[in-house]
Amino acid sequence: MQMLSRFPCLYVMLFVIVGQAAFLAVIDVFGCGFSPYAGRACKRQEKRRQQKKALLDILNNIDSDTTSSEDESILDTQNESSAHDQQSNQCRSGDVTAASYPNINLPTYKPDDDDDTYWNEKLTDWTFDPTSSLYENSRVSVRAAAVSVMSIAIECNFPKSVVERLLKILKSLLPVPNSLPTTHASLVKAIGVASTSSSRYYCNSCDELCIARSQYKFCENHKCQVYGRPLRNRDISEIVILDIKDQLKSILRRNMSLFSNAELFPSFDITSGKCYKEHVTSANELSKVYNEKLHLVTLNIHTDGAPLIRTTKSSLWPCLASVVELPPQVREQQSNILLSCLWNSSVKPNVNIFMQDCIQQLLDLANPFTLIINNSEFVIVLKTQLFVSDLPAKALVWKTINFNGYNSCTYCPTEGVYQHRQVLYPYRKNNYQQRTHDQFLAIARVVEERASRRKTGGTIDGIKGLSPLLQAFEYPKQIVFDYMHLCCLGHMSTLIQRWKTMLSSDAFIEINKKIFAQKFPHNRSVKFNYPLNSSEEWKPKHFRVHLHLPQQVLTHGGLSFTSAFCFKSMIRFFKKRAHGTRNLVTQIADWINTATAVGQPSIELSIPT
């Protein structure tokens, strides 16, 4: 047997000589001794199989003839199992089975008439009232129990399979009969979750919609090279569009006492900027036209990509938003961030497909609409405050050249110079003429027209096409620099490293004296423990004090309130919501819809003195 394990080719010879039936009989007799793997690996495989079977028997409430809920039955089961092991000599001392845990009371629950055992349940199949009692004389309703279970599942990030196992265990512990749902689908129905998202699938080869047949996706474009063939996950772009209005209603309902409370906002918040004040003036003028009070809601928009699955090299691209009218400490909380759309693919997003529906929702909500919140009617008008992202993402969604191109500046048409294998921007060649929205839009339309005619010269002044975001934002006024990447993480350290090569030793001494003597406001915990010579040991809080964006502060408020820190944290949170490898952004959207229906506790803030 050892020879066969070491030389798998002998299996083939044995199969040819004795035939298939005899070969299978020999394998059945000798078991894993004839495995092409080493004996140690075979033992590990068998051990894992028995462990998996034992755990599934426990979690899935599978009753057998050798298990019972009574202590005497458990003891008998152990004796029977030991006798069987002595007779067969097939059970190893290190194996883990259900009988290896004599102190575990295995669930003896059997399915009853109140169970929901099918995944494809319809709403019409619901056989009991979610507002009814969980069991006879219970003070807890079915919906309250479902909300409690789902809250734990969301907080602990349980996949659906674990939620179902938890439900079955809880049902076995409750009095019989009871109405606790036993599937994730029935749990969602008990809570009353209404799906407000829609999923679409696009072919990566031609950007056309795909259709689903027998759990496979097919491209409908007859001219596509993959037409008629089932597409793999890496050949598909999955997009989910969510309802902004529904999420906004949920956020306002939980934070209505904080909404637009001026006493809770610092004097240097976004609301102190010039752009927000213009929105307030516009809303007041619109109130006179409609002859009723309009409540202004403005959004900060952000998008960026992050790797999701390593094997398929797919990335997750969410489009997120925060509500400016909430105080800063509440605005950036996870439960108060809106998700408008999601993209998952092995290729970068096509902004016309990715953002078009999101922009259309923003345009529709720019017209006054009514929301019923806490039995009160509010007429709301939605505006966009700013767009923030890192430079690669900004170039992608705005259809401009990247940050290392010749005309990469957002605010001016300064053209760079190629030197030493990089593009530089000498001060003497700066063009201080400001870009305007109308000028940018006109050039973008020209470039788009050229692209439609397949003519050369696809870039003019760094503009590569017409972005749908131009319908909802004023370029470049509402496109802000990312404080996180620009001031705290990347650019300032690059400048300092370049300047250090130009300074003399006396200049270093003078600069270090001024740095150590620098005084900062009491609320900024910055202390320079390292001189300029050791700038590679500085932290982001040290770099940020050397670079400031005064014009952006005057337009949109303090830099810390327009940063991308909270949005970056949300991307990490969304990545944890995806389980498996298929329909990942649909899963994320489902969890967001469920969390919206379950609700979050309201937040109360004290007015600062």
C-alpha positions in Angstrom: 0.0 0.0 0.0 2.9 2.4 0.7 4.2 1.7 -2.8 0.9 2.5 -4.3 0.6 5.7 -2.3 4.1 6.8 -3.4 3.5 5.9 -7.1 0.0 6.8 -8.2 0.7 5.4 -11.7 0.4 1.9 -10.3 -3.3 2.7 -9.8 -3.7 2.9 -13.6 -1.9 -0.4 -14.0 -4.1 -2.1 -11.4 -7.2 -0.7 -13.0 -6.2 -2.0 -16.5 -5.3 -5.5 -15.2 -8.2 -6.3 -12.9 -10.9 -4.2 -14.4 -13.2 -1.5 -13.0 -15.4 -3.7 -10.7 -12.5 -5.5 -9.1 -10.5 -2.2 -8.7 -13.4 -0.6 -6.9 -13.7 -3.6 -4.7 -10.1 -3.5 -3.7 -10.3 0.2 -2.9 -13.4 -0.5 -0.8 -11.6 -3.2 1.2 -8.4 -1.3 1.8 -9.9 2.1 2.2 -7.6 5.1 2.3 -4.5 2.9 2.2 -4.8 3.1 -1.6 -5.2 6.9 -1.6 -2.8 8.7 -3.9 -2.1 11.0 -1.0 0.1 10.3 1.9 -1.4 8.4 4.9 -1.2 11.5 7.1 -3.1 13.6 4.7 -5.7 10.9 4.3 -6.2 10.8 8.1 -6.7 14.5 8.2 -9.3 14.4 5.4 -11.2 11.7 7.2 -11.0 13.6 10.5 -12.4 16.8 8.8 -15.2 14.8 7.2 -16.3 13.4 10.6 -16.0 16.8 12.3 -18.1 18.4 9.6 -20.7 15.7 9.8 -20.9 15.9 13.6 -21.2 19.7 13.6 -23.9 19.6 10.9 -25.8 17.0 12.9 -25.8 19.3 15.9 -26.6 22.6 14.2 -29.1 21.3 11.7 -31.1 19.4 14.3 -30.7 16.0 12.6 -32.0 13.4 14.9 -30.8 9.8 14.6 -31.5 6.5 16.2 -28.5 6.9 18.4 -29.3 10.4 19.9 -31.9 11.5 22.5 -32.6 14.5 24.6 -32.6 12.4 27.8 -29.5 11.8 29.8 -30.0 8.0 29.9 -30.4 7.9 26.1 -27.2 9.8 25.7 -25.4 7.3 27.9 -26.8 4.4 25.9 -25.8 6.1 22.7 -22.2 6.4 24.0 -22.1 2.7 24.9 -23.5 1.7 21.5 -21.0 3.9 19.7 -18.1 2.4 21.7 -19.3 -1.1 20.9 -19.6 -0.3 17.3 -16.0 1.2 17.3 -14.6 -2.0 18.9 -16.2 -4.2 16.3 -15.3 -2.2 13.2 -11.9 -0.7 14.3 -12.5 2.1 11.9 -12.8 5.0 14.4 -9.5 6.6 15.3 -8.8 8.1 18.8 -8.4 11.6 17.4 -11.7 11.7 15.5 -14.5 14.1 16.5 -18.0 12.9 16.1 -21.4 13.7 17.8 -20.8 10.9 20.3 -17.5 12.5 21.3 -19.4 15.3 23.2 -21.3 13.5 25.9 -22.1 16.8 27.7 -23.9 18.3 24.7 -27.7 18.0 24.8 -28.4 17.6 21.1 -31.6 19.4 19.9 -34.6 17.2 19.6 -36.8 19.7 17.8 -38.9 18.3 15.0 -40.4 20.5 12.3 -44.0 21.4 12.8 -46.7 23.1 10.9 -45.4 26.6 11.7 -42.1 26.0 10.0 -41.1 27.9 6.8 -38.8 25.4 5.1 -38.6 26.8 1.6 -36.2 29.5 0.4 -38.4 30.6 -2.5 -41.3 31.6 -0.3 -43.7 34.3 -1.6 -45.5 36.9 0.5 -48.8 35.1 -0.1 -47.5 32.0 1.6 -47.2 33.8 4.9 -49.5 31.7 7.3 -49.4 33.8 10.5 -49.5 37.4 11.6 -46.1 38.9 12.4 -47.9 41.0 15.1 -49.2 37.9 16.9 -47.6 36.4 20.0 -44.5 34.3 19.5 -46.2 31.5 21.4 -49.2 31.1 23.7 -49.2 33.6 26.6 -46.0 35.2 25.3 -45.5 39.0 25.7 -43.2 39.1 22.7 -44.6 39.3 19.2 -43.2 37.5 16.2 -41.9 40.7 14.7 -40.2 41.8 17.9 -38.4 38.4 18.1 -37.5 38.7 14.4 -36.1 42.2 14.9 -34.0 41.0 17.8 -32.5 38.1 15.9 -31.8 40.2 12.8 -30.2 42.9 14.9 -27.8 40.4 16.3 -27.1 39.0 12.9 -26.4 42.4 11.5 -24.2 43.4 14.4 -22.2 40.2 14.3 -22.1 40.0 10.5 -23.7 36.5 10.3 -24.2 35.0 6.8 -27.7 33.7 6.0 -26.8 30.1 6.7 -25.7 30.9 10.2 -28.9 33.0 10.8 -31.0 30.0 9.8 -29.1 27.6 12.1 -29.5 30.1 15.0 -33.3 30.3 14.3 -33.6 26.5 14.4 -31.8 26.3 17.7 -33.9 29.1 19.2 -37.1 27.5 18.0 -36.1 24.2 19.6 -35.8 26.0 23.0 -39.2 27.7 22.8 -42.5 26.2 23.9 -44.2 24.1 21.3 -46.0 25.2 19.2 -44.4 28.6 18.4 -44.3 30.9 15.4 -40.6 31.7 15.2 -39.5 31.7 11.6 -36.8 29.2 10.6 -35.5 30.6 7.4 -33.9 33.9 6.5 -36.6 34.6 3.9 -39.4 34.2 6.4 -37.5 36.3 9.0 -37.2 39.1 6.5 -41.0 38.9 5.9 -41.7 39.0 9.6 -39.8 42.3 9.9 -41.5 43.7 6.9 -38.4 44.5 4.8 -39.3 46.0 1.4 -36.7 45.7 -1.3 -35.8 49.1 -2.5 -32.8 48.1 -4.7 -32.5 46.7 -8.2 -29.6 44.6 -9.6 -28.2 44.6 -13.1 -25.5 42.7 -14.8 -23.4 44.0 -17.7 -21.0 42.2 -20.1 -17.4 43.4 -19.6 -16.7 43.0 -23.3 -19.4 45.2 -24.7 -21.1 47.0 -21.7 -24.5 45.6 -22.7 -27.1 44.1 -20.3 -27.0 40.4 -19.6 -29.9 38.1 -19.0 -30.1 35.3 -16.5 -30.9 31.7 -17.5 -30.6 28.8 -15.1 -28.4 30.7 -12.7 -26.0 31.7 -15.6 -25.6 35.1 -17.2 -25.6 35.5 -21.0 -24.8 38.6 -23.2 -27.7 39.6 -25.5 -25.5 41.6 -27.9 -25.2 39.6 -31.2 -22.0 41.4 -32.1 -20.2 40.6 -28.8 -17.5 38.0 -28.9 -19.0 36.1 -25.9 -22.5 36.1 -27.2 -24.4 32.9 -26.4 -21.8 31.6 -23.9 -22.4 31.5 -20.1 -20.3 34.2 -18.5 -18.0 33.7 -15.6 -18.0 36.1 -12.6 -14.9 37.9 -13.9 -16.7 38.6 -17.3 -19.6 40.4 -15.6 -20.1 43.7 -13.9 -22.7 43.7 -11.2 -24.5 47.0 -10.4 -27.0 47.7 -7.6 -29.1 50.9 -7.5 -30.6 51.8 -4.1 -33.4 54.2 -3.3 -31.9 57.5 -1.9 -35.3 58.8 -0.8 -36.1 55.8 1.4 -32.7 55.9 3.1 -33.0 59.7 3.6 -36.4 59.2 5.3 -35.0 56.6 7.7 -32.0 58.9 8.7 -34.2 62.0 9.2 -36.7 60.0 11.3 -34.0 58.8 13.7 -32.3 62.2 13.9 -35.2 64.7 13.6 -34.3 66.4 16.9 -30.8 67.2 15.6 -31.8 68.2 12.1 -30.6 71.8 11.3 -30.2 72.6 14.9 -27.8 75.6 14.6 -26.6 75.4 18.2 -25.0 71.9 17.6 -22.9 73.0 14.7 -19.4 74.5 15.1 -18.8 77.9 13.6 -16.3 76.5 11.0 -18.5 73.6 9.8 -19.7 73.1 6.2 -22.7 75.3 7.0 -20.4 78.3 7.4 -19.0 78.0 3.8 -20.0 80.2 0.9 -21.4 77.3 -1.1 -23.8 76.2 1.6 -25.1 79.7 2.2 -25.9 80.0 -1.6 -27.9 76.8 -1.3 -29.8 78.3 1.7 -30.6 81.5 -0.3 -31.8 79.4 -3.3 -34.1 77.3 -1.0 -35.6 80.5 0.5 -36.3 81.9 -2.9 -37.9 78.6 -3.9 -40.1 78.7 -0.8 -41.6 82.0 -1.9 -42.4 80.4 -5.3 -44.2 77.4 -3.7 -45.6 79.6 -0.9 -44.6 77.1 1.7 -41.6 76.3 3.9 -39.0 74.1 2.2 -36.5 72.1 4.3 -33.0 72.1 2.7 -31.1 68.8 2.6 -27.6 68.8 1.1 -25.4 65.8 0.4 -21.6 65.2 0.3 -20.9 62.6 -2.4 -18.0 60.2 -2.4 -16.9 57.2 -4.5 -13.8 55.1 -4.5 -12.7 51.5 -5.2 -11.3 48.7 -3.1 -10.3 45.1 -3.9 -13.0 42.6 -3.0 -12.0 39.2 -4.3 -8.3 38.4 -4.9 -8.8 35.4 -7.3 -11.0 37.2 -9.8 -9.3 40.6 -9.2 -12.7 42.2 -8.7 -13.2 45.5 -6.9 -16.0 47.1 -5.0 -17.0 50.7 -5.9 -19.7 52.3 -3.7 -21.2 55.7 -4.2 -21.8 57.2 -0.7 -23.3 60.3 0.7 -23.6 62.2 4.0 -26.2 64.7 5.2 -24.8 68.2 5.9 -27.7 69.2 8.0 -26.7 66.7 10.7 -24.1 67.8 13.3 -20.6 66.6 12.4 -20.4 64.0 15.2 -23.7 62.4 13.9 -23.2 63.0 10.2 -20.3 60.6 9.9 -21.8 57.7 11.8 -22.1 54.5 9.9 -25.9 54.4 10.3 -26.3 57.9 8.8 -24.3 57.3 5.6 -26.4 56.9 2.4 -25.6 54.3 -0.2 -26.8 55.2 -3.7 -25.2 52.6 -5.9 -22.7 49.8 -5.9 -20.4 48.4 -8.6 -18.6 45.0 -8.5 -16.4 43.9 -11.4 -12.9 43.0 -12.4 -12.8 46.1 -14.6 -13.1 49.7 -13.6 -16.6 51.3 -13.7 -18.1 52.8 -16.8 -19.3 56.0 -15.2 -22.2 56.4 -17.7 -23.5 53.0 -16.4 -22.4 53.3 -12.8 -23.6 56.8 -11.9 -26.4 57.6 -14.3 -29.3 56.3 -12.2 -27.8 57.8 -9.1 -27.5 61.2 -10.8 -31.1 60.9 -12.1 -32.4 60.3 -8.5 -30.5 63.4 -7.3 -32.0 65.5 -10.2 -35.5 64.2 -9.4 -35.2 65.0 -5.7 -33.9 68.5 -6.5 -37.6 69.3 -7.1 -39.6 69.8 -3.8 -41.0 66.5 -2.5 -42.9 65.5 0.6 -41.9 63.1 3.4 -44.1 62.0 6.3 -41.7 61.8 9.3 -43.0 61.0 12.9 -46.6 61.9 11.7 -45.5 65.3 10.5 -45.3 66.5 6.9 -42.1 68.0 5.6 -41.5 69.5 2.1 -37.8 68.9 1.2 -35.6 70.0 -1.5 -32.3 68.1 -2.1 -29.0 69.7 -3.2 -25.5 68.5 -3.7 -22.8 70.2 -1.6 -19.5 68.7 -2.8 -17.8 65.7 -4.4 -14.7 64.3 -2.7 -12.5 61.3 -3.7 -8.9 60.5 -4.2 -7.2 61.6 -7.5 -7.5 58.3 -9.5 -11.2 58.0 -8.7 -11.8 61.6 -9.4 -10.2 61.3 -12.8 -12.3 58.2 -13.6 -15.7 59.5 -12.7 -15.1 63.1 -14.1 -13.5 61.7 -17.3 -10.3 63.7 -17.0 -6.7 62.7 -17.3 -4.9 61.3 -14.3 -3.0 63.3 -11.7 0.3 62.8 -13.5 -0.9 64.1 -16.8 -0.1 67.4 -18.7 -3.4 69.2 -17.8 -4.4 67.4 -14.6 -5.3 70.4 -12.4 -8.9 70.6 -11.4 -9.0 74.4 -11.1 -6.7 75.7 -13.9 -5.5 74.7 -17.3 -1.8 74.7 -16.4 0.2 72.4 -18.7 3.0 70.3 -17.3 6.5 69.6 -18.7 7.9 66.1 -19.1 11.3 65.9 -17.4 13.3 63.0 -15.9 10.5 60.5 -16.8 7.9 62.5 -14.9 5.6 65.5 -15.5 6.5 68.6 -13.6 4.7 72.0 -13.3 7.2 74.9 -13.1 5.9 77.9 -11.3 7.0 80.3 -14.1 4.7 78.5 -16.5 1.6 78.5 -14.3 -1.6 79.5 -16.0 -3.7 81.1 -13.3 -6.9 81.4 -15.4 -9.6 79.6 -13.6 -11.7 76.8 -15.2 -15.4 77.5 -15.3 -18.3 75.1 -15.4 -19.6 76.3 -18.8 -16.1 76.1 -20.4 -15.5 72.6 -19.0 -19.0 71.4 -20.2 -18.4 72.8 -23.7 -15.1 71.1 -24.1 -16.5 67.8 -22.7 -19.2 67.9 -25.3 -16.7 68.4 -28.1 -14.6 65.5 -26.9 -17.7 63.3 -26.6 -18.8 64.2 -30.1 -15.3 63.3 -31.5 -15.4 60.0 -29.6 -18.8 59.2 -31.1 -17.3 59.8 -34.6 -14.2 57.8 -33.7 -11.9 60.7 -34.5 -8.5 61.2 -33.1 -7.6 63.8 -30.5 -9.8 62.4 -27.7 -8.4 64.8 -25.0 -8.6 68.6 -24.8 -7.2 70.5 -21.9 -7.1 67.2 -19.9 -10.8 66.5 -20.5 -11.6 63.0 -21.9 -15.4 63.0 -22.1 -18.8 64.1 -20.8 -19.4 62.9 -17.3 -23.0 62.5 -16.0 -21.9 64.2 -12.8 -21.9 67.5 -14.6 -25.7 67.5 -14.4 -25.7 67.6 -10.6 -22.4 69.4 -9.7 -20.8 72.7 -10.7 -17.3 72.1 -11.9 -14.8 72.9 -10.3 -16.5 74.8 -7.5 -18.0 71.7 -5.9 -15.1 69.4 -6.5 -12.9 69.6 -3.4 -9.4 68.3 -2.7 -9.2 65.3 -0.5 -7.8 66.5 2.8 -7.0 62.9 3.9 -4.7 62.1 1.0 -3.4 65.6 0.2 -2.6 67.0 3.6 -2.3 64.0 5.9 -1.0 61.1 3.9 0.8 61.7 0.7 1.6 65.0 -1.0 3.2 66.9 1.9 5.7 64.2 2.7 6.7 64.1 -1.0 7.3 67.9 -1.0 9.3 67.8 2.3 11.6 65.0 1.0 12.2 67.0 -2.2 13.0 70.2 -0.2 15.4 68.5 2.2 17.8 68.0 -0.7 18.0 71.7 -1.3 18.6 72.8 2.3 21.9 73.5 4.1 22.7 72.3 7.6 22.2 75.9 8.9 18.8 76.0 7.3 17.9 72.7 9.1 18.9 74.1 12.4 16.8 77.3 11.9 13.8 75.4 10.7 13.9 72.9 13.6 14.0 75.8 16.2 10.9 77.3 14.7 9.1 73.9 14.5 9.9 73.2 18.2 8.8 76.7 19.2 5.5 76.5 17.3 2.4 76.8 19.4 -0.9 75.2 18.4 -4.5 75.6 19.6 -5.4 73.7 22.7 -7.7 71.3 20.8 -5.0 70.1 18.4 -2.9 67.5 20.1 0.2 68.0 17.9 3.7 68.0 19.4 6.8 67.8 17.2 9.1 65.2 18.8 11.1 64.8 15.6 13.2 67.4 13.7 12.9 68.1 10.0 15.9 65.8 9.5 13.7 62.8 10.7 10.6 63.7 8.7 10.3 60.1 7.6 9.2 59.3 11.2 6.5 62.0 11.2 2.9 61.0 11.5 0.0 62.4 9.4 -0.9 64.9 12.2 2.6 66.4 11.7 2.4 66.8 8.0 -1.1 68.4 8.0 0.1 71.5 9.8 2.3 72.5 6.9 -0.3 72.6 4.1 -3.5 74.5 4.1 -6.3 75.1 1.6 -7.7 78.5 2.6 -10.0 78.9 -0.5 -11.6 75.5 0.1 -12.2 76.4 3.7 -14.0 79.6 2.7 -16.1 77.8 0.2 -17.0 74.6 2.0 -15.9 75.0 5.6 -13.2 73.3 7.7 -11.1 70.6 6.0 -11.8 68.0 8.6 -15.5 68.2 7.8 -15.0 67.6 4.0 -12.5 64.7 4.3 -13.0 61.2 3.1 -12.2 59.4 6.4 -15.7 58.3 7.2 -16.3 57.1 3.6 -13.2 55.0 3.7 -14.4 53.3 6.8 -17.7 52.6 5.2 -16.0 50.8 2.3 -14.3 48.5 4.7 -17.7 47.9 6.5 -19.3 47.0 3.2 -16.6 44.5 2.3 -17.3 42.5 5.4 -21.0 42.2 4.4 -20.1 40.1 1.3 -20.1 36.4 1.8 -19.1 33.9 -0.9 -18.2 34.8 -4.5 -21.5 35.4 -6.3 -23.9 38.4 -6.3 -21.8 40.2 -3.7 -23.1 43.7 -4.1 -26.7 42.4 -4.1 -25.9 40.8 -0.8 -24.6 44.1 0.5 -27.7 45.9 -0.7 -30.0 43.4 1.0 -28.2 43.9 4.3 -28.5 47.6 3.9 -32.3 47.3 3.2 -32.7 45.0 6.2 -30.8 47.4 8.5 -32.9 50.3 7.4 -36.1 48.3 8.2 -34.8 47.1 11.6 -33.9 50.7 12.5 -31.2 52.2 14.7 -31.6 54.0 18.0 -32.0 57.7 17.9 -29.1 59.9 19.0 -29.4 62.8 21.5 -26.8 65.5 21.8 -26.3 68.2 24.4 -25.9 71.8 23.4 -22.3 72.9 24.0 -21.9 75.7 26.5 
